[in-house]
Amino acid sequence: MDGIRQVAAEGVPRGAGWYVQALRLTACALLAWLVWQVWHLSTYEAADVVWVCAGTGSCGSDHFASVGPFAGIAAATGLGFAAARYLHRSAPGAVVALSAWAALAGWRDALAEGKVTRADTSAWFLLAPVELAVPTWLTVLRWLTAAALAGACWGAFTSLYRTAAVARFLRGRGCAPGTLEGWRSLGRRHGEADLLFEDGRGVGHRVPVVVARRALARETVLAVYDPARPGDVARTRAALPRKEAKPSTGPRSGPCSARRPCWAPSPSAPP
């Protein structure tokens, strides 16, 4: 029991990190393949579905394509949750775009192989029991794919801004765990707070930053700063990564440490 508790407390060993990530990426790839296959089949085989309607007004079919969209929604939901770790806020748009693109490809393949013609109409599936011509379905799916891609791009932009990924990886900014103190509202969604953090030399800084109101729910944030000028207000911001930043547990060189902080206003910060 002591060994189990020790493993649970320490978490996954560092050496096994690549293995866990490989499994997660493999699961995402398999789910993406499943989403494509199910949505492609739901339209490619739509013309082969034979509906049997009862006197009560309900209809059914024993063809898999008749329930393909339901399976596609389930697979897309699973893919969205699995890929959210890597795609962040762009995951919903990316999953919807993949589903719509697969359905569009299914209609195109059915047209190319003569399974349907442009004059045919189809209700496609139970979720949209409206008889539309095949070209109309193609147009709807094209617009849905474009709208979903636009949503995915917007989600990627907001995620990159929220996590300061561009500044951290492309602009050579340093990063360190930090905390927020105080709150001066600047509107419904944003406000100004003091960001407290230590730079790489163990020097404490207090820099005013503008953050979203949701940052107040975080115990720690990620301070992103210029290593050459760590106290520069214009070059310092608080990022909100998917997981909270873990504060250091050991002392650093210099008068300040994570266990005994001695925060002071940065020389370039306004009084």
Steps between C-alpha positions, in 0.01 A plus 500: 500500500786738580645445152166574333460817705851610409437447127169686522668790677792522260285464186619364167880459481674738264637215293147382425382843383576436131314167521189663645508775238542240224193314626297821511601601151425150372154514660436839336610366161276195529202712607559739209507202260176369654331840469597519133384147421164528674404839356624401154293182512188682619482696174669257261249226587202735548342392171506134608299558818148356478263655751206301634231719651239375743148624528592713799715727285837365616750360252799272536767317305747221564773670291791639700498823300163583653658534844844600373460867602422399858815290511683787332386745768614261773840450335540874437419575864764253615752648258422850625573404861814305405641771271421791733834440672683586179256720307362693798217732395532409133394140572119549455538680168757251374280202588192652333706588192632143477148356530352734239793442263462123530126523427573726203754250368242224536250683281769576242613137485140386465453742208824391336405133518143554382331397825306828490442777248470873545128471437450263794367616833579350837411558863853371573436407862253521786653815646390700195191326358464762226508390139766705322674457168853364509652830373326677788658261749838565337454875538391469862798283585742734323374795703503295819860393437607858432322632810650226718849570366453869576393408853802274538733780387340742745530243778866447416562876506335545840687199641834633375424838652376357831803275544748754351640216289637730229686716750633200690628295208565747218598822673732349759301612801572349841224352711456433870213412736329808636203614704254785466418752769241772499236567236406822328213447261537625143167369379288187519770254388836660574678680780842597628685305768852479638700207366749365756777275373872425519723518195772251417744671738266470797410871505140572592284732293158658535370613162150632421340298219163488329336159530163341436265471795517120482865522605384576854390137532860384450723444800804552279554643153795501265706818496646562152773762498805626313811347665695818421237722662287280729329798663395675180125550509475508120685165469336310787164326503315229685418191293238240583620159380270200505656382824597730782867579535671312782695721737859409584563299817865583558692819576666698226809707498456857621306652786163357392376143471171326427467408868590845624388752237589862540302659222588857414386733224715478190709806429313561172155444651296810586473576873 
